[in-house]
Amino acid sequence: VICQVRHKDSNAKSSRWETNTVKGTANPVWLETQVMDKWYEGDDLEFTVTDEGGRSEGVAILPHSAFSKHGFDGEIEVVGGDHAMLSVNVAPAHRLKVTIEKAKGLRHMNHLVSDSIYVVCEAKIKNKHGRHFRHQTKVVRNNLDPVWQENVEFEPWCVGDDL
């Protein structure tokens, strides 16, 4: 199967990936996951099902409205295939914007030296690579009511990922 983004902007850079070939069955199972890095809100996904020789068996279109907000887990019709269906699971990835503003009322914890206060924020991405993104604020010294006002963006981030 070839999956590519059908960009609504004709000038957008193409994004496409191809599954491994599954031989010897009319009902293949792939269980492959890929992050489409050039998808934008409003872009549909097009799946072209091919045989071992590269001949198209049909095309399935998943409109953005079916997955962009809450994802999609189900079957879509393969047009051109005789009653063929393609099962897909699409989890939309978004950019998560976090502002670490301030803290107040902290306790003096280090009695030998001055306090050095900072915040660590991590986004633990639920994908096969187990990646996570980490941001540490600047250190604020000698202030138990520190102010950071730091912005950080985690991308890709999906609904359900831990923060």
Helices and strands as residue ranges (DSSP letters): E 2-6, E 16-18, E 44-50, E 56-62, G 64-66, E 72-77, E 85-90, E 94-102, E 116-117, E 120-124, E 132-136, E 140-141, E 147-157
